[in-house]
Amino acid sequence: MGNNPLVSVIIPARNASSYIGKCIESLKKLDYPNYELIIVNDGSCDSTKDILSGFKDIKVLETTGIGPSAARNLAIKESKGEYVAFTDADCIVHPQWLNELLKGFNSGLMAQDSGPVVSTGGDQQSPQDETVFGRMVQDFLKIVGFTADYVKNSDVIKKTKHNPTCNVMYIKKVLTDIGGFLEGLWPGEDLDIDYRLAKKGYEFNFNPKAVVYHYRPDSFKKFVRMMFNYGRAQSFLVKTYGLFRFIHYIPLILFAFIGFCISIKLKSFVLLCSIILLTVYIYFTYKTKDLFKSLKFLFMLVITVIFWNIGFMQELILDRYKIKGKTV
């Protein structure tokens, strides 16, 4: 359609009945004339299939529970677009989402000695009907996002090292040439594919105006599980590629800190921990201008460090990921 290339929007969904209807309704309101929508119902045992059957003009692929990476690869094979855009079933997209993602491929940011831009991602915000806890998780991720490059703070299109698959667009040919997502890996499959693409010299952009509204964990238990799973995935990536992100050094820093603490007196240890926590609290207060909220964030950070590292060490020792049919 004129200068509007065909974009294939791909969403893996498993037991997504709470959000998938809202997600599709938002996609139906996209202000872009040339896209197809492919949903992979990945072995859902709730009412996801029934909800999907109520929508027209979307392609639904049924699987038995193959995981997000394999589901995306399947949809990529079935897609017809020059570009493929990914979001999650628990996301609502802004009407200008595809337009803004496409702008990232023509931003003029790249220097002559840089590689071609093959991916553009965007911002994540809280939906209007987000839970109180979910909104707090979103705010927490924003304030500590610099450590993992997952949630970004920017007002302009800029280079980035990684875009999460809840809000990203790729040139389809590049994904197929590299073999798609690493099947069996989740979460962290988006980090894996961006790392492999970067090693080939490709570049990624981030456009803050490409917005999705992302529902976050609505309970403390789900938040802990999310951080544990993040730690597991990062452990797999470290074993596969070595240390290549700032967050990968956290276990080393933590062990060095524990070793140092063992060598000093109890009073000195308490004093040192108090200074560190106070410094972090002051930083949070400076960012939020809210003493009580900063205290919550401090608690969430402690929980994150604990359970992220538990997940990291468990995977490092037990090696439980089962990667299917792919070589890195």
C-alpha positions in Angstrom: 0.0 0.0 0.0 2.0 2.9 -1.3 4.9 3.7 1.1 3.5 1.6 3.9 5.2 -1.8 3.9 3.3 -4.9 5.1 3.9 -5.5 8.8 3.2 -8.9 10.5 2.2 -8.4 14.1 2.9 -11.6 16.1 1.7 -12.4 19.6 2.3 -15.7 21.5 -0.5 -16.3 24.0 -0.8 -19.0 26.7 -3.6 -18.8 29.2 -4.1 -15.1 28.3 -7.8 -14.8 28.8 -7.4 -11.9 31.2 -5.8 -9.6 28.7 -5.9 -11.0 25.1 -9.2 -9.4 24.3 -7.9 -5.9 25.3 -4.7 -6.5 23.4 -6.5 -7.4 20.1 -9.0 -4.5 20.5 -6.1 -2.1 20.7 -4.4 -3.7 17.6 -7.7 -3.2 15.7 -7.4 0.5 16.4 -3.9 0.9 14.9 -3.6 3.9 12.6 -1.6 1.9 10.0 -3.2 0.7 6.8 -1.1 -2.4 5.9 -0.6 -5.1 8.6 -1.7 -8.6 9.4 -2.2 -10.0 12.9 -1.0 -13.5 13.9 -1.8 -14.9 17.3 -0.3 -18.2 18.5 -2.6 -19.9 21.0 0.2 -21.9 22.7 -1.6 -24.7 24.4 -3.9 -22.5 26.5 -6.2 -24.4 28.9 -8.4 -21.3 29.8 -10.8 -19.4 27.6 -8.2 -17.9 25.4 -9.3 -20.0 22.4 -12.9 -19.0 22.8 -12.0 -15.3 23.0 -9.9 -15.5 19.9 -12.7 -17.2 18.0 -14.8 -14.0 18.5 -12.4 -11.9 16.4 -12.4 -11.7 12.6 -9.5 -10.9 10.2 -6.8 -12.4 12.4 -4.8 -15.5 11.8 -4.7 -17.9 14.8 -2.2 -20.7 15.0 -2.9 -23.5 17.5 0.0 -25.3 19.3 0.3 -27.7 22.2 2.5 -25.5 24.4 5.8 -25.1 22.6 6.9 -21.9 24.4 7.1 -18.3 23.3 10.3 -18.6 21.2 9.0 -21.6 19.1 5.6 -19.9 18.8 7.2 -16.8 17.4 9.3 -18.8 15.0 6.2 -20.6 13.8 4.4 -17.3 13.2 7.4 -15.8 11.4 7.3 -18.7 8.9 3.5 -18.1 8.4 3.9 -14.3 8.1 3.9 -12.4 4.8 5.2 -9.0 6.0 8.5 -7.3 5.2 8.7 -6.4 8.9 7.6 -8.4 11.9 6.4 -6.6 15.1 6.1 -8.4 18.4 4.1 -7.6 21.5 2.8 -9.7 24.3 -0.7 -10.8 25.1 -0.7 -8.7 28.3 0.0 -5.5 26.4 -2.2 -2.8 24.9 -0.7 -0.9 21.9 -0.9 2.8 21.1 -2.7 3.6 17.8 0.5 5.0 16.4 2.6 2.0 17.5 3.6 0.7 14.1 4.1 4.1 12.6 6.5 5.0 15.4 8.4 1.7 15.2 8.9 2.2 11.5 10.3 5.7 12.1 13.2 4.1 14.0 14.5 2.5 10.8 14.8 5.9 9.1 16.0 8.1 12.0 19.3 9.1 10.5 21.1 8.2 13.7 23.6 5.8 12.2 27.2 6.9 11.5 28.9 5.8 8.3 30.9 3.2 10.2 27.8 1.7 11.9 25.9 -1.3 10.7 22.3 -1.3 9.4 19.4 -0.8 11.7 17.4 -4.1 11.9 15.3 -3.5 14.9 13.3 -0.7 16.7 11.7 -0.9 20.1 9.6 1.4 22.2 8.5 2.5 25.6 6.5 0.6 28.2 3.9 2.3 30.3 1.1 1.2 32.7 -2.4 0.7 31.4 -5.1 2.9 32.9 -6.7 0.0 34.7 -3.5 -1.5 36.0 -3.5 -2.8 39.6 -1.9 -0.7 42.4 0.9 -3.3 42.8 1.4 -3.7 39.0 1.8 0.1 38.7 4.4 0.0 41.5 6.3 -2.7 39.7 6.3 -0.6 36.5 7.6 2.4 38.4 10.2 0.3 40.0 11.4 -1.1 36.7 11.6 2.4 35.3 13.8 3.6 38.1 16.2 0.6 38.0 15.9 -0.1 34.3 19.3 1.2 33.5 20.9 -1.9 35.0 19.3 -4.3 32.5 18.4 -2.1 29.5 14.9 -3.5 29.7 12.9 -0.3 30.6 14.4 2.8 29.2 14.1 6.5 29.9 14.5 8.7 26.9 12.6 11.5 25.0 14.2 11.0 21.6 15.1 8.2 19.2 18.4 6.7 20.2 20.7 3.7 19.8 20.2 0.8 22.1 21.7 -2.6 22.7 18.5 -4.4 23.3 14.7 -4.2 22.7 12.4 -6.6 24.6 9.9 -8.6 22.5 6.9 -7.0 24.2 7.5 -3.9 22.0 9.8 -4.4 19.0 9.9 -4.6 15.2 12.5 -6.4 13.1 13.2 -6.8 9.4 11.9 -10.2 8.8 14.7 -11.4 6.5 17.2 -10.8 9.2 15.4 -12.9 11.7 15.0 -15.8 9.2 18.6 -15.6 8.2 19.8 -15.9 11.8 17.6 -18.8 12.5 14.9 -17.1 14.6 14.6 -17.2 18.4 16.3 -19.8 20.5 13.6 -22.4 21.2 13.3 -23.5 24.8 14.7 -20.3 26.2 12.3 -18.0 28.1 12.7 -15.4 29.3 15.8 -14.0 27.8 15.1 -15.2 24.2 15.0 -11.6 23.1 18.4 -10.8 24.6 19.8 -13.9 22.9 18.7 -12.9 19.5 19.8 -9.3 19.9 23.2 -10.5 21.1 23.6 -12.7 18.0 22.5 -9.9 15.7 24.8 -7.4 17.3 27.7 -9.8 16.8 27.0 -9.7 13.1 27.3 -5.9 13.1 23.6 -5.0 13.2 22.3 -2.0 15.1 19.1 -1.3 17.1 17.1 1.8 17.8 14.7 2.9 20.5 11.8 5.3 19.9 10.0 6.4 23.1 6.9 7.4 21.1 6.3 3.7 20.1 4.3 2.9 23.2 2.7 -0.3 24.6 0.9 -0.4 27.9 2.2 -3.4 29.7 0.3 -5.2 32.6 2.8 -6.2 35.3 2.6 -8.8 38.0 -0.3 -8.1 40.3 1.0 -9.8 43.4 4.2 -10.1 45.4 4.5 -13.8 44.6 4.4 -13.2 40.9 7.0 -10.4 41.2 9.3 -12.8 43.0 8.8 -15.5 40.4 9.5 -13.0 37.6 12.8 -11.9 39.1 13.8 -15.6 39.8 13.1 -16.4 36.1 15.1 -13.4 34.9 18.1 -14.6 37.0 17.8 -18.1 35.5 17.8 -16.7 31.9 20.8 -14.5 32.5 22.7 -17.4 33.9 22.1 -19.4 30.7 23.2 -16.4 28.6 26.4 -16.0 30.7 27.2 -19.7 30.3 26.6 -19.5 26.6 28.3 -16.2 25.7 30.2 -15.0 28.8 29.7 -11.7 30.5 28.3 -9.1 28.1 25.9 -6.9 30.2 26.4 -4.9 33.3 23.8 -7.0 35.2 25.9 -10.1 34.6 28.5 -8.8 37.0 26.0 -8.5 39.9 26.7 -12.1 41.2 30.5 -11.4 41.1 30.0 -8.1 43.0 27.7 -9.8 45.5 30.2 -12.7 46.2 33.0 -10.2 46.5 30.9 -8.2 49.0 30.0 -11.3 51.0 33.7 -12.3 51.1 34.6 -8.8 52.3 31.9 -8.9 55.0 33.2 -12.2 56.3 36.6 -10.6 56.8 35.4 -7.7 58.9 33.7 -7.3 62.3 29.9 -7.5 62.7 29.7 -3.8 63.6 31.5 -2.8 60.5 29.3 -5.1 58.4 26.1 -3.5 59.8 27.5 0.0 59.3 28.5 -0.8 55.7 25.1 -2.3 54.8 23.4 0.7 56.4 25.5 3.1 54.3 24.7 1.2 51.1 21.0 1.0 51.8 20.8 4.7 52.8 22.6 5.7 49.6 20.2 3.8 47.5 17.2 5.2 49.4 18.5 8.7 48.9 18.8 8.0 45.2 15.2 6.7 45.0 14.0 9.7 47.0 15.8 12.0 44.6 14.1 10.3 41.6 10.6 9.9 43.1 10.3 12.9 45.5 8.4 10.5 47.7 9.8 9.1 50.9 7.3 6.3 51.4 7.5 5.2 47.7 11.2 5.1 47.9 11.1 2.9 50.9 8.9 0.4 48.9 11.4 0.6 46.0 14.2 -0.2 48.4 12.4 -3.3 49.7 11.7 -4.4 46.1 15.3 -3.9 45.2 16.5 -6.1 48.1 14.0 -8.8 47.0 15.1 -8.5 43.4 18.8 -8.9 44.2 18.0 -12.0 46.4 15.7 -13.9 44.1 17.5 -12.9 40.9 20.7 -14.3 42.2 19.0 -17.4 43.5 17.6 -18.0 40.0 21.1 -17.3 38.5 22.9 -19.7 40.8 20.3 -22.4 40.4 20.6 -22.4 36.6 24.4 -22.2 36.9 24.5 -25.3 39.0 21.6 -27.4 37.7 21.5 -26.5 34.0 17.8 -27.0 33.6 17.1 -25.2 30.3 16.2 -27.6 27.5 17.0 -25.9 24.2 15.4 -27.6 21.3 16.7 -27.9 17.8 19.0 -24.9 17.8 22.7 -24.3 18.0 24.1 -21.0 19.2 
